[in-house]
Amino acid sequence: KLDVVVNNMNAPASLYKNVTETEGHYINIKLKGPGTNLNGLGISIIVYAGGKKHFNTMQTSRGYFSSVEPALYFGLGNVTV
C-alpha cells in the first residue's frame, strides 16, 4: 500500500493515507540505467496483466520543485498472475 505526501505552497503538507482493505497485486520496478543515467530516466515500461496494458515512463520530476522516488508502480488489482 502506498501513501501520498503532498507539500502545499504556503500551507501545511497533506498526508493521504491508503486505507484500502482489499488486497491486490502490484509490481514495483526500480531501473538501473547505463552510464550516468543510473535511475533509467526516460525508459518506458509496458506491463500486460489481466488482459490489460499498463504503460509508464520513468521520470522523477512532477512539476516545479516536486519529485518522486525513482521507481515505477503498477497497480494490477485482483488479476491472476
C-alpha positions as CSV (number, residue, x, y, z in Angstrom):
1,K,0.0,0.0,0.0
2,L,1.3,3.4,-0.9
3,D,0.5,6.6,1.0
4,V,0.9,10.1,-0.6
5,V,2.5,13.2,1.0
6,V,1.9,16.5,-0.7
7,N,3.8,19.6,0.1
8,N,1.5,22.6,-0.4
9,M,2.8,26.1,-1.2
10,N,2.2,28.4,1.8
11,A,0.2,25.8,3.7
12,P,0.9,22.7,5.8
13,A,1.7,19.4,4.0
14,S,-1.1,17.0,3.3
15,L,-0.9,13.2,4.0
16,Y,-3.3,10.9,2.1
17,K,-3.2,7.5,3.8
18,N,-4.1,4.4,1.8
19,V,-6.8,2.8,3.9
20,T,-8.0,0.2,1.4
21,E,-8.8,-3.2,3.0
22,T,-8.8,-5.3,-0.1
23,E,-5.5,-6.8,-1.2
24,G,-4.5,-6.7,-4.9
25,H,-1.5,-7.5,-7.0
26,Y,1.1,-4.9,-7.9
27,I,4.5,-4.6,-9.4
28,N,7.2,-2.2,-8.3
29,I,10.1,-1.6,-10.8
30,K,13.4,0.1,-10.0
31,L,15.6,0.6,-13.0
32,K,19.4,0.7,-13.4
33,G,20.4,2.6,-16.4
34,P,23.7,2.8,-18.2
35,G,26.5,5.4,-17.6
36,T,25.3,8.5,-15.7
37,N,21.6,7.6,-16.1
38,L,21.6,5.4,-13.0
39,N,17.8,5.7,-12.5
40,G,16.9,4.9,-16.1
41,L,15.2,8.2,-16.7
42,G,13.2,8.3,-19.9
43,I,12.8,4.5,-20.1
44,S,9.2,3.3,-20.8
45,I,7.8,0.1,-19.4
46,I,4.7,-1.8,-20.6
47,V,3.1,-4.4,-18.3
48,Y,0.4,-6.8,-19.5
49,A,-1.9,-8.3,-16.9
50,G,-5.5,-9.5,-16.8
51,G,-6.0,-8.7,-20.5
52,K,-5.0,-5.0,-19.9
53,K,-2.0,-3.0,-20.9
54,H,-0.3,-0.7,-18.4
55,F,2.2,1.9,-19.5
56,N,4.5,4.3,-17.6
57,T,7.7,6.2,-18.2
58,M,10.5,6.7,-15.6
59,Q,10.6,10.4,-14.6
60,T,11.3,11.8,-11.2
61,S,10.1,15.4,-11.6
62,R,6.4,16.1,-11.3
63,G,6.4,19.9,-11.5
64,Y,8.1,22.9,-10.1
65,F,10.3,21.8,-7.1
66,S,8.5,18.5,-7.0
67,S,9.9,15.0,-7.3
68,V,9.2,11.3,-6.5
69,E,11.4,8.3,-5.8
70,P,12.9,6.7,-8.9
71,A,10.6,3.7,-9.1
72,L,7.5,2.7,-11.2
73,Y,4.4,1.3,-9.5
74,F,1.7,-0.6,-11.4
75,G,-1.5,-1.5,-9.5
76,L,-2.9,-4.6,-11.2
77,G,-5.9,-5.3,-9.0
78,N,-7.1,-8.8,-8.4
79,V,-5.8,-10.4,-11.6
80,T,-4.4,-13.9,-11.7
81,V,-0.7,-13.7,-12.1
